[in-house]
Structure formats: C-alpha cells, structure tokens
Amino acid sequence: MTVEEVRAPSLGPTGTRWLGYGLALVGTPVGVVAAIGPAGPGSQLLATAAIAIALVVLALAASSPASFEVKSTRSPTRVINFLLLLPAASLMVAGFTSPLLNPQIVFLTGVAGSAIAVLVGLWVPRAQPAANSTFLYLFLVLYGAGFGVGAPALVNRCFDRSPGQIYQATVEGRRITSGKGGLHYSLKLGPWGPRTGSSYLPVTRAAYDAARPGDSACVSLHPGALGMAWYVAAPC
C-alpha cells in the first residue's frame, strides 16, 4: 500500500501575476483610506486588510519575481514591475501622516522593514531566478521601507483604545504647505504637555478653518498601541 503525496495546485506564472496585480489594485486604496481615516473599529479592519494584502504581495514578488518582470526602457534585461510597490507606498502614507510625538522613529522602523524584506528575498525559495537580481533587491528594499514605515504607525494608531489625555494650548499661527497627497494644514501651538515650546501640529482642514490666533486648542495625547505616543489637535 502506497501513500500518495497530495500537493496544492500551483497558480503558475500567469495566475501569480494576476493575483499579485489584483491584490495591489485592491490594497492600495485600502491602505490610503486606513491611513487618512479616523481611528476606530472600522480603521482596525482596514488596517488589518491593508497590512495582510501588502504581506501577500511581498511574498508573491519575492517567491516568483519572474511573474512580474517587464521590459525595461533603459536596459534589455527584464526587471520586476515597480507598480507592485503601491501597497507599500500606501502604507507609507500612514507613517508620514501619523501625528507621532517623536516622528523620527518611523525612519528606524523603515530601515528594519527593508532589512526584513531583503532577508525574505534571500530565504524564500524560487522556482525561477529573477532576470535581474539587482532590481529585485532594490524592489525589496523599497517595499520593506514603505511597509516598515507605515504598518507599525497604522497599528499603533488604529488599535489604540485609550481615551487620551487632554491638554490645552494657545493657537499662535496657522500654516498651509503642499506636498505628496495635496495640501497639508497645521496650527502653531504654544507649550502643551510634553512640548515645552511652540510647534506646528498637523490638523484637518475643518480644524484649520475653525481656529484663529489667540484661540484655545485641545490636544488629545494617546500612548499608542505599540508605545509610540500620538496626538490629535482641534479647537476646543
């Protein structure tokens, strides 16, 4: 009597390609909405979905890079399609828009994410090697950086169930800047809580329009689900 090994059917290069691009198409807007939306039960679901999709896309790209290779306009060698970076890029929005008390920490998590992504690329077995391994590892570095910057910041904010500690500060000025994602609104507030000097804090357009110099602003400081303190500022 023999025991036959049962194997799951392989998607093949075409199936893997369509799955990867499909997940990237869905995961990108999910990540953006989770990044810019308010914290709450809905944001937890969106954050979980965005992170899970980004991880699957990373696994597909690392294990089957040949499925996503396209012709390069600068080189005859086929390279991995950098459109697959979109899910990680959408998560990066969360890292750079999250109002962290110490925002420099996202750079450390980004470096850690890059290192982990490269290790995944080295460890995951591949049936067919990439046509250009340099581009593959560049892709993994960039993907890991985006994921490392965004995923911890997203989890830290969306899964923080603390009520927050309220501080009052005086509105000293307003500022509008332009950058990735359009216009960004911020208020210059006087000292509050752990901030001993004046500083600009990002706010929503509605909060910006409602505040005037001399008004009082309320800052809600939260510890963060991962221990990275973050805040929300709005007129009192």
N, C-alpha and C positions, 0 to 999 in steps of 0.2 A: 504493500500500500504506500502510495506516494502522496506527499502534501504539496500542492501547487502553491506557488507564491502569488499572492494577489497584489497587483500593483494598481495604483490610481492612474487613470488615463492622463497622458501628458497633453498640455494645451498646444504644444508646438509653437514655433516662432510666430506664426500669424495670430494664433489665439492669445499668446502672451502679449503681442504688440497691441492688439485691440483692447485687451484687459487693462494694460498699463495706461494707454491714452484715455480710455474711458474713465478710469479712476482719477486720472489727473484732471480731466474736464469737470468731474463732479467735485473733487476735493478742493479745487482752487476757490470757488465761491463759498464753499462751506467754511474754509479757513478764514476767509476775509470777513464773513459775517460774524463768526465767532470772535474774531479779533476786535472788531469795532462795536459789537453789541454790548449791552449792559450785562453784568454778572447776574446769574440766577440759574434755576433748574434748566431752562432752555439752553443757556450758554454751555452748561456742562455737557449736554447731549451733543451739541455742535462741536465742542472742543474734542470730545472723545472720538467723534466721527472723523474730524479733520486729522487728528493725530494718527488714528488707525489707518486711514487711507494713505497718508504720507508714508507710513512704515511699509505698507504693502507695495507701493510704487518703488520705494527704495530697494526692497527685496527683489522685485522683478528686474529692476535695472542692473542690480549687482549680480544676479544669478544668470541673466540672459541678456547681456548688453547688445549682442548681435541682433536681437529682435527689434532694437530701437535705433539702429545705426542708419544714418542718411549720408548722402554725398555732401562733401564739404566744398564750398565755393573757393576756398583758399588752398586746398590740398586734394590730391587724387585719392587719398585714403578716406574710407568711410569713418564717420565719427558718431558717437551717441547723440541723439537729438536732445538739445538742451531745453526743449519745451517741457520735458519731464521735470524740470526744476520748479515748475509753477506751484505744485502743492507745498513745497518747502518755502517758496517765496511768499506764499500767502500766510504761512505760519510766522515768517519773519516780521510781517506787519504787526503781529501781536507783540513781538518783543520790543519793537521800536516805538510802538504807540502806547504800551502799557505804562502807566504813571508810577514807576517804581521810585521809592525813596532813594535808592542807590542804583541808578540805571546802568552803571558800568559793569554790573555783574553779568549782563547778557552777553558781553564780549567773552567772558570766561566760559559761559555755557556754550557759546558758539564754537569756540576752539575745541571744547570737549566733544561737541557733536561732530565736527569734522574728523577728529581722530577716530571716533567710534565708526563712522561711515566708512573710512578707509580700511579699518580692521574688518568690517563686514565684507568689503570687496575682496580682501585678501583671503578671508576664511571660507566664504560661500563657494561651493564647487560650481564650475561652469562646464556645460557640455561642449560649448564652442567659445574659444577665446575672443576677446574684443579685437577688432581690426586695428585699433589704436589705443593701447593701454594708457598712454599719457592723458588722452582726452577722457578716458573712463575715470581715472583717479582724480582728474580736475573736476569732473562732474560730481564725484562722491564728496570731495572737499567742500564744494559749494552747497551741495544738497545737505550735507551734515551741518554746515554752518547755519543755514536757514532753519533747519529743524531744531538745532541746539539753541538758537536764539529765541525761537518762537514757542516751541512746545512747553518748556518749563514756565515761561511767563504766562502762557494761556492757562495752564493747570493751576498755577499759583493764584490767579485772579478768579477764575470761574469756579473753583472748588473751595474758595474761602467763604466759610459760613459765619464768620464773626460779624457782629453788628458794627464794629468800627468805633474809634474814639473821636469825638468831635472837638475840633479846635476852631477858634475864631481868629481871623486876620483882617487887616485893612487892605482894601484894593488900592494900590499905588499907581497902577497903569495897565494898559492893555496893548496887545501886540498880535498882528496877523503876519504869518510867514507862509511861503509857498514851498512845496517840496513834493516828494512822492505821495501820491494819493490826493493831491489838491491843496487846499488852504488849511492851515493849522492855526487854531485860536488859543491864546494863552492870556492869563492875567498875572500881573506882577503883584505879589502879595508881600506884606510885611512879615515879621517874625511870627512863627506859629510852631507849637510843639517842638519837635527835634530841630527845626530850622531856626537858627539864631539870627539870620539876616534875611534881607529881601531876596526873592527869587521868583522866576516865572514858572507857572504851573499850567499845563495844558487843560483846556476846558472844552465843553461842547459849544456849538455856535449859539444855542439858546442862552447858555450861561454867560457867554461873552457879551451878547446883546443886552442882557439884563443888568450887567454890572457897570458901575461908574466909579471913577476915582473918588475915594473917600468912603465908599460903601463898605459894609462888613461882608466878608465871605466866610463860609463854613467849610472846613476841610475835614473830611472823614478819613482817618488813617486806619488801615487794616493790616494785620500781621502777615497775611498771605498763607496759602495752604502749604507752600514749600518754604516758608520762613523768609520770603522776600517782601518786605513791607511795601505797600502801595497805597495810593490815596485818590480821593475824588474831591474836587473843589467846585463849589457852586455858591451863588449869592444866598445869604441867609434869609 
